[in-house]
Amino acid sequence: MLLNEILDIKYPVILAPMFLVTNIEMVKSAIDAGATGALVAHNYRTPDELRKDIQILKKENKRPFGVNITLDFANEMNKENLEVCIEERVDFLITSLGDPGDVIKRCKPKEIKVFCDVVNEKHAAKVAGRGADAIIAVNNRAGGHAGALEKGEIIPLLTQKFEIPIISAGGVVTNQQFKEVMELGAAGVSVGSAFIATKESKVPIEYKDAVIQGSEDDVILTPRISGIPSTVINTAYIKSLGKSMSWMEKRLKKRKKTKRLVQKALNRTGLSKYQHKIVGPDYTKVYSAGPSISDVHEETTVRAVIERIVGVS
Ligand SMILES: Cc1cc2nc3c(=O)[nH]c(=O)nc-3n(C[C@H](O)[C@H](O)[C@H](O)COP(=O)(O)O)c2cc1C
């Protein structure tokens, strides 16, 4: 079953969840254009702020949309955010990094669909066993926490093994790339990097320019941002972070209290230029994006990106 049939929308395209990038305006435009989108729960400071945006989308758009919940330990508001999604009856959740078992158990009775990010067959078997409604196969061209397998490996592997739909994530900007993954058997695509430099996106102009001017050669996988290797544009700031986390950084990162104290002390003593060594990166200077930025050449609208991908423009 194709993604557009599962959700009753026009095009099998999800505007993917992107930390600090995906916003309500982008999701609104994706819905208006006949696709769908997923808000990112951890982009909101409180569960109530997330609730507010869900309510706005429900009221104004009346078309399906989702929310992404990242299930790792770092995300302390997961439980409350999940409650908000269930109470407000979002149409689907996208889970990443962790066991979606509890989320699926809570969502099934409420008819909220759960799509789970996976990077290999083992993860896929786990989420399928838990009752996921679809698998998002994250390939080695994806922005964010990329997988290791090529689209040509992971899509056929998972479509042969599992009955549920396989949505492909990674490396789709053009209609040709979209057609390739659909021909491999994907039920749809989840697209991130192609939307960073859109008019609806509120990231700084420097970030958009880096995406427009950059190519896949400028994108590196680094563990320095979240602790798990993720793709970023290799700017001077990223180079200054070095390639791996220091021993002290790893220890302090685990403890929220120490992290705050250290940050305060650094600010007081004017040592903030060392802050990333101790408390982690300055997110205003981190331009996360995947290698598919090679095919992004201008700032445009969310609708134009979707129409180019599905081949109607
Ligand atoms: C800037 C950026 C931030 C991302 N943040 C998240 C996130 O918060 N949660 C998540 O599940 N995936 C995240 N991803 C992965 C996307 O949801 C999606 O899988 C990926 O962008 C697909 O590859 P593409 O960028 O080549 O389209 C992020 C990707 C990018 C580029």
The ligand as an SDF file (V2000), in Angstrom:
LIG
                    3D

 31 33  0  0  0  0  0  0  0  0999 V2000
   18.6780   19.0430    9.5410 C   0  0  0  0  0  0  0  0  0  0  0  0
   18.1170   17.6850    9.8220 C   0  0  0  0  0  0  0  0  0  0  0  0
   17.5950   17.3950   11.0640 C   0  0  0  0  0  0  0  0  0  0  0  0
   17.0110   16.1500   11.3120 C   0  0  0  0  0  0  0  0  0  0  0  0
   16.4230   15.9290   12.5210 N   0  0  0  0  0  0  0  0  0  0  0  0
   15.7330   14.7850   12.7230 C   0  0  0  0  0  0  0  0  0  0  0  0
   14.9930   14.6120   13.9280 C   0  0  0  0  0  0  0  0  0  0  0  0
   14.9350   15.4790   14.7860 O   0  0  0  0  0  0  0  0  0  0  0  0
   14.3270   13.4360   14.0850 N   0  0  0  0  0  0  0  0  0  0  0  0
   14.3500   12.4560   13.1340 C   0  0  0  0  0  0  0  0  0  0  0  0
   13.7200   11.4200   13.3380 O   0  0  0  0  0  0  0  0  0  0  0  0
   15.0280   12.5970   11.9830 N   0  0  0  0  0  0  0  0  0  0  0  0
   15.6990   13.7500   11.7620 C   0  0  0  0  0  0  0  0  0  0  0  0
   16.3530   13.9300   10.5640 N   0  0  0  0  0  0  0  0  0  0  0  0
   16.2470   12.9060    9.5080 C   0  0  0  0  0  0  0  0  0  0  0  0
   15.0460   13.2130    8.5880 C   0  0  0  0  0  0  0  0  0  0  0  0
   13.8450   13.0100    9.2800 O   0  0  0  0  0  0  0  0  0  0  0  0
   15.0710   12.3360    7.3200 C   0  0  0  0  0  0  0  0  0  0  0  0
   15.1630   10.9790    7.6580 O   0  0  0  0  0  0  0  0  0  0  0  0
   16.2260   12.7000    6.3850 C   0  0  0  0  0  0  0  0  0  0  0  0
   16.3290   14.0970    6.2590 O   0  0  0  0  0  0  0  0  0  0  0  0
   16.0480   12.0780    5.0010 C   0  0  0  0  0  0  0  0  0  0  0  0
   17.1750   12.3150    4.2120 O   0  0  0  0  0  0  0  0  0  0  0  0
   17.3390   13.6000    3.2330 P   0  0  0  0  0  0  0  0  0  0  0  0
   17.8230   14.6940    4.1410 O   0  0  0  0  0  0  0  0  0  0  0  0
   18.3490   13.1710    2.2570 O   0  0  0  0  0  0  0  0  0  0  0  0
   16.0130   13.8950    2.6410 O   0  0  0  0  0  0  0  0  0  0  0  0
   16.9800   15.1590   10.3060 C   0  0  0  0  0  0  0  0  0  0  0  0
   17.5440   15.4590    9.0580 C   0  0  0  0  0  0  0  0  0  0  0  0
   18.0990   16.6890    8.8010 C   0  0  0  0  0  0  0  0  0  0  0  0
   18.6450   16.9990    7.4370 C   0  0  0  0  0  0  0  0  0  0  0  0
  1  2  1  0
  2  3  1  0
  2 30  2  0
  3  4  2  0
  4  5  1  0
  4 28  1  0
  5  6  2  0
  6  7  1  0
  6 13  1  0
  7  8  2  0
  7  9  1  0
  9 10  1  0
 10 11  2  0
 10 12  1  0
 12 13  2  0
 13 14  1  0
 14 15  1  0
 14 28  1  0
 15 16  1  0
 16 17  1  0
 16 18  1  0
 18 19  1  0
 18 20  1  0
 20 21  1  0
 20 22  1  0
 22 23  1  0
 23 24  1  0
 24 25  2  0
 24 26  1  0
 24 27  1  0
 28 29  2  0
 29 30  1  0
 30 31  1  0
M  END
$$$$
